[in-house]
Amino acid sequence: MDTATLLGDSTTQEKKVTLTSEETTNPTVTIPSKPEDNGGTVVETISISKNQQKKKRRYEKLMAVKKRKKEQDKEEKRARREMNGRNLEQEKQTQKAREMSGEGHKKRQEKWQKRMENSVNQFKICIDCSFDASMTTKEIGSLSNQIRYCYAVNKSSDNPVHFSVSSLSGLNHDNLKKVCGFPDQWKSFTCSEKSLLEMNSNNKDKLIYLTSDSDNTLKDLDDDKIYVIGGIVDRNRLKGATKKIAEQFGFETAKLPIDENVQVCSTKVLTCNHVFEILLKYHEHGEDWKKALLDVLPIRKDVKQVSNKD
Ligand SMILES: C[S@@+](CC[C@H](N)C(=O)[O-])C[C@H]1O[C@@H](n2cnc3c(N)ncnc32)[C@H](O)[C@@H]1O
């Protein structure tokens, strides 16, 4: 059967439509207007031009090639392992038995615990997601992706921190719930619908709200502090939003020492994940902000070093 697949906006809901050969020649398809209308009564009609059909066929062909290549790679990997004398079937059984007994999970947990204890980063990082109402659906989608990225970077770091997310609700929460293992299996991670203040009611004096608009510049990172990143994706539309919130609640604020260390030709307002990563890398680079900034900031920001005056 001749098929064509219609993909919707990947950041929102995926629409998949299968066309019969008859529909492909007469390019009008009927799809449910909402995911929950599947097989229901409300329908909407979408016309597909010849050009779109061509694009779709090309896309499908590409996907099929990719799938074949993936299977081939998997087969080659398996053959290589067997050639090296490994009994894959037995390994699979052992792994299964270990999982059933909970031994594997326990071991992974212990290993992670050790990594946390030995981490040079003993401070904490929190992303405050109380700005959703001022963001578009797309921006909230990007924020969810940035939180996922921060978690992935932290998990693979040799020096992870305790990571938390406050005021997590609505679409942002729904997006993250779709991620495998979120939140129960996420390591050293806490999230809550509670506000930053509610989550840290006994530690208000430990909070340092990061904002590029602060008059204070970070000199060092203190093991005892919780560094807060404003959960905002706004293409600089919501100017001063984090500073305003921080002042309203009386939180201490600080900005990253960008001017003192690097020359950035574009904006000094960074994304949440870049700020997260810079904090994570500061100790790893021997308490050197310049190295941490140069390591993390993208080339497109045209980052240059500022020469040391001392
Ligand atoms: C995309 S920025 C949000 C910009 C927003 N207009 C605001 O009011 O801050 C996301 C977050 O990253 C942090 N951030 C970005 N650039 C920073 C900098 N240069 N110094 C300290 N924190 C920064 C802040 O916590 C900020 O809320």
The ligand as an SDF file (V2000), in Angstrom:
LIG
                    3D

 27 29  0  0  0  0  0  0  0  0999 V2000
   17.0540   33.5120   29.2740 C   0  0  0  0  0  0  0  0  0  0  0  0
   17.4620   34.0900   30.8430 S   0  0  0  0  0  0  0  0  0  0  0  0
   16.0460   35.0430   31.2130 C   0  0  0  0  0  0  0  0  0  0  0  0
   16.1640   36.4740   30.8670 C   0  0  0  0  0  0  0  0  0  0  0  0
   15.0740   37.2890   31.4700 C   0  0  0  0  0  0  0  0  0  0  0  0
   14.7250   38.3830   30.6180 N   0  0  0  0  0  0  0  0  0  0  0  0
   15.4400   37.7920   32.8710 C   0  0  0  0  0  0  0  0  0  0  0  0
   14.7200   38.6220   33.3630 O   0  0  0  0  0  0  0  0  0  0  0  0
   16.4080   37.3210   33.4680 O   0  0  0  0  0  0  0  0  0  0  0  0
   17.2520   32.6940   31.8790 C   0  0  0  0  0  0  0  0  0  0  0  0
   17.8650   32.7810   33.2490 C   0  0  0  0  0  0  0  0  0  0  0  0
   19.2650   32.5200   33.1860 O   0  0  0  0  0  0  0  0  0  0  0  0
   19.9410   33.2400   34.2050 C   0  0  0  0  0  0  0  0  0  0  0  0
   20.9540   34.1070   33.5390 N   0  0  0  0  0  0  0  0  0  0  0  0
   21.0590   34.3760   32.2230 C   0  0  0  0  0  0  0  0  0  0  0  0
   22.1300   35.1350   31.9750 N   0  0  0  0  0  0  0  0  0  0  0  0
   22.7400   35.3680   33.1590 C   0  0  0  0  0  0  0  0  0  0  0  0
   23.9000   36.0930   33.5740 C   0  0  0  0  0  0  0  0  0  0  0  0
   24.6680   36.7510   32.6960 N   0  0  0  0  0  0  0  0  0  0  0  0
   24.2110   36.0940   34.8870 N   0  0  0  0  0  0  0  0  0  0  0  0
   23.4540   35.4320   35.7930 C   0  0  0  0  0  0  0  0  0  0  0  0
   22.3430   34.7420   35.4590 N   0  0  0  0  0  0  0  0  0  0  0  0
   21.9900   34.6960   34.1730 C   0  0  0  0  0  0  0  0  0  0  0  0
   18.9200   34.0390   34.9640 C   0  0  0  0  0  0  0  0  0  0  0  0
   18.5600   33.3390   36.1240 O   0  0  0  0  0  0  0  0  0  0  0  0
   17.7680   34.0930   33.9770 C   0  0  0  0  0  0  0  0  0  0  0  0
   16.5370   34.2220   34.6260 O   0  0  0  0  0  0  0  0  0  0  0  0
  1  2  1  0
  2  3  1  0
  2 10  1  0
  3  4  1  0
  4  5  1  0
  5  6  1  0
  5  7  1  0
  7  8  2  0
  7  9  1  0
 10 11  1  0
 11 12  1  0
 11 26  1  0
 12 13  1  0
 13 14  1  0
 13 24  1  0
 14 15  1  0
 14 23  1  0
 15 16  2  0
 16 17  1  0
 17 18  1  0
 17 23  2  0
 18 19  1  0
 18 20  2  0
 20 21  1  0
 21 22  2  0
 22 23  1  0
 24 25  1  0
 24 26  1  0
 26 27  1  0
M  CHG  2   2   1   9  -1
M  END
$$$$
